[in-house]
C-alpha cells in the first residue's frame, strides 16, 4: 500500500504571510507542501515562481511538491529544481516532449510527476507508466487555475484505471478536497491529497490533517 500523505496547498495561504503559512502547515503534520505554479497561458491565472519555492525550502524541512501549470515546462524545470523542489509535476497536455522533460526532471535530482486535467483520459499517460518515467500521477479534480472549486466526481473512474495499471505509483488528487471527497477519492485509489482552502480555513489544521489521513487509510482502494 502506498503511503497516505496530506499536502496543504500554499496557494490558499495568506499571501501576505506566506512563510507563516508554510510553517503552520509543516507544524500541523503535513507530509509535503504543494506549490502551484501558473503562467497565465496554460491556465488563466498567474501565481508563484522559483523564489516562492526557495522561500518555502528555507522555512520548512518537509518535501516540496511543485505543480507546473505552464505551457512549456522544459524552459522552467531547472530553475525550480535549483530552488529546492523535491517533486516537479508537468502536464501531459503541455507543449513539450513529455518523456524528455520527465527524464530531465529526474536528471536534476527530483522526483518526476505527470498531471492530467479532468477531461484528459487515463490512457494518455499509460506509456509513461509502462516505462516507469514517473513517481507521481496528479489527477486534477477541478479545472486548473483557481482555488475553491467544486470536486468533479467523474475523475474517480480515471483514478481506478491508473491504479489498476500501476499499483506502485503515487496517485495524488487536487481540487475540492475535504473530509468527504478525500474518503471517496481514497476508495478509488488515491494516496496523496492536496487540499488548499479546506485546510487553511481550519482552526485546528493539525487535527484535520490527522482526520484526513486516517479516513483515507481506512478507505484506500475499497472501490478498486
Secondary structure as GFF3:
##gff-version 3
##sequence-region A 1 224
A	DSSP	beta_strand	5	9	.	.	.	ID=ss1
A	DSSP	three_ten_helix	10	12	.	.	.	ID=ss2
A	DSSP	three_ten_helix	15	17	.	.	.	ID=ss3
A	DSSP	alpha_helix	18	27	.	.	.	ID=ss4
A	DSSP	beta_strand	32	38	.	.	.	ID=ss5
A	DSSP	alpha_helix	50	59	.	.	.	ID=ss6
A	DSSP	beta_strand	63	69	.	.	.	ID=ss7
A	DSSP	three_ten_helix	73	75	.	.	.	ID=ss8
A	DSSP	alpha_helix	77	83	.	.	.	ID=ss9
A	DSSP	beta_strand	87	91	.	.	.	ID=ss10
A	DSSP	alpha_helix	98	107	.	.	.	ID=ss11
A	DSSP	beta_strand	111	116	.	.	.	ID=ss12
A	DSSP	three_ten_helix	122	125	.	.	.	ID=ss13
A	DSSP	alpha_helix	126	130	.	.	.	ID=ss14
A	DSSP	beta_strand	136	140	.	.	.	ID=ss15
A	DSSP	alpha_helix	155	165	.	.	.	ID=ss16
A	DSSP	beta_strand	170	174	.	.	.	ID=ss17
A	DSSP	alpha_helix	179	187	.	.	.	ID=ss18
A	DSSP	beta_strand	192	195	.	.	.	ID=ss19
A	DSSP	alpha_helix	197	200	.	.	.	ID=ss20
A	DSSP	alpha_helix	205	219	.	.	.	ID=ss21
###
